[in-house]
């Protein structure tokens, strides 16, 4: 797919989502930057794109509510005619011992990491079918893509990301007849969380075969590659500096 002139809807535009939006905008896409409460980050990315002569706008939606997602897609379509590219990056990530994990923790991970990807895909596919095709990219995790958990304390997160891989494969099969290609990106050590100690940051670097953190730009490059490809679907691409090799 040629990105020039296409409409991209990105959910989760804090940090890496912002970089994906900038990368697509730089290649000529019109970019809708989804947010729930973080208007500042979505608006900042939109202003950066507009300053570069690109079209961009923040779009508010609570991704736990199907009707709000559908309304957001309708608002995008009213301005730009539809959504050609969906990048599901909204995610929650936190650690808690299994003994302390509650049903609410489980629901939060499933709703944000998995259910929202399904609801967003369901909302954009009618328009993609009508326009002759599209691209959907989901966000998994390198541990889920490797088929086994690596760390304790992330049970609902890990299960939700395994679900994202399954969702990606099933959607790819369902939507292939309509030229809608569905893939997932499985990030590894990209950007250190703000609460990570310097010692922990260094330890991650040491156990990554490439010897460094990737940076969010690597996710943006992977997304661009999957969007531009016309023959990759149902894949989950690990962008992890080789972590899964060890």
N, C-alpha and C positions, 0 to 999 in steps of 0.2 A: 504493500500500500504506500502510495506517495502521501506523505504527511502534509504537504503544502495544501492549505485551504480546508483541511479537515477540522472537525470539531471534536475536541477532547474534553472529557469530564473526569477529573481526578478527585478522589476522595482522600481525606487525610493529608492536608497540604502543609502540615508542620514539618519542618526538617526535610526529609527526603522527598516528600510530595511536592514541595516547592521547587526542588531541583529538577524533578521530572517535568513539572509544568514549564519551567524555563527552557528546558531542552526541547520540548515539543513546540513551544512558541517560537524559539529561534529557528525552527525548521518550517515555520509558516502555519502552524496550527492555530486555531482559535481556541482558547483555553478557558474552561469553566473550572474554577478552583473551589471545591466543596469544603464546607466547614460546618461544625455544629456550634461550638462556642468560641473558637479561636479565629474570630474575624480579623484580628490584627495581622496574623501570619498570612492568611489568604489575601487580604487587601494589599499587603506589602508586595507579595509576588505578582499580583495583578498590576500594581503600579510599575514594577520593574519591567514587566512585559510591554505595557503601554508606552513607557519611556523609550523602549527599543522599537517602537512603531508597530507592535503586535496588538491583536485584539484579545482581551482577557477580562474576566469578571468573576468576583466571588459569588458563590451560590450557597445559601444556607439550607441545611436539612438535618434533621435528627435521623440518623441511619438505622435506628431501631424501629422506625415507623414507616411502613410501606407507603402510606399515603403521602408522606413528606418527600420521600424519594421520587415518587411518580410526579409530584408537583414540581420538584426541582428540574426533572427532565423536561417537563412541559415548558417551564420557564426558559430553559436553554433553547429548546426547539422554537419557541416564539421569537427569539432573537436571531438565532443562527440556522434554524431549519432542521435540527436534529443532532444526534450524537453518533459520531463515527467510531470513536475510541473511548473505551472506559478503562480507567486504571484504578483498581480498588486497593488503596494503600492505608485506609483507616484501620488502626490496630491498637490493641492494648497489650502491655507487656509488664508483668510484675511478678515477683517471687513471693511465695508463701508456703510454709510447710503443709504437707497433705493433711495433717491433723487439724490445722487451723483453716483449711479451705472450706468455704461455705457454698451453699447453693447459689447465693448471689454472685460469688466469685465465678462460679461455673457459668452462670447465665450471662454475665458481663463479657467473658471471653468468647462464648459462642455467638452472642448477639453482634458484637463489634467485629470480631475477626472472621466469622464464617457467615452468619445469617445476613449481614449487611451486603456481603459480596453477592450472595444469591439474589437478594431483593434488587440490588442495583442492576445486575445482569438482566433480571426479568423486566425491569423498567425500560431498558434501552433496546432490547432485542426487537421489538416490533418495528421501531424506526430503522434499525440496521437492516432488517429483512426487506423493508420497503425500498431502501436505498441500494440494495444489491450486495450488502456485506458490511463487515466491521471488524473491530479488534477488541478483545477483552483481556486484560492482564490482571491477575490476582497476586496477592502477596502471601507467600508461604513462609517457610523458615528452613535454614539449611539442615537442622536436625530432623524436621519432619520429612524433608526430601530424601534424607539418608535412611529413613525407615526405622529409626530407633531414637529414644530420648538419650540425651547426654548429661543432663543436669537435673538434680532433684529440685523440687520446689516450684515447678512450672507445669503441673499436671494439666489444668484446664487450658492453658496456653498451647501446650504441645498438642493436645487432642484437637483443639480447634484448627491448628495449622495442618495437621494431617487431614482434617476434613476439607480444608482449602484445596489440598492436592487432589482429593477425590472429586470435589466439585469441579475443578478445572478439567479433569479428564472426562467426567460425565457431560459437562456442558460442551466440550469440544466435539464429542460424538453427536450430541443432539443438534448442534448448530452448524456442523460442517456442510450440510446440504444448502445452507443459505450463504455460504462464503463468509461466515463469521468465525474467525480463528480465535481460540481461547488458550492462553498459556499462563503460567505462573512464574514468578521470580522468587527464589529462596535466598534471602540475604544471610550472610554470615556476619563477621565483625566489620561493620561499615563505619558507624560513628559512635564513639564511646558515650554511654548514657551520662548525664551530668552528675549523677550521684556515685559514679564509679571512682574508686580510689586510684591514684597514680600507680600503685603497685599492681592493682587488678588490670589496669590498661596495659601495663608492660607485660604481664603474664599472658594476656590474650595475644599480644604481638608475637611473643616468643613461641607460642604453640600454633601459630598460623604459618603454614609452609612458605608463603611469600614474604613473611616477616614484617607485615605492616597491616594497619587497618585500611579498609578499602576506600572509604569516603563515599558520601551519597551520590556523587557523580557517576559512580560505577553502576548503580541501580538505574540511573537515567539512561546511560548508554545501553544497558541490557533491554530496557523498555523500548527504546528507539529501534534496536535491532529486531525485536519480536514484532513490532508494528510494521516495519518495512518488509519483513519476510512474507511471502505469499504461500509458503509450503511447510510452515511449522505450526502445529496445533496439538493440544493435549500434552504439552511438555511442561516440566518444572525445571527451570534453569537455576542451578546453584551458583550464586555469586558470593563466594566465601573464602577466596584466597587459598583454596585447597584444604580447608579444615576437614572436609569429609574424607580425605585420603588417609588421615591418621587413624 
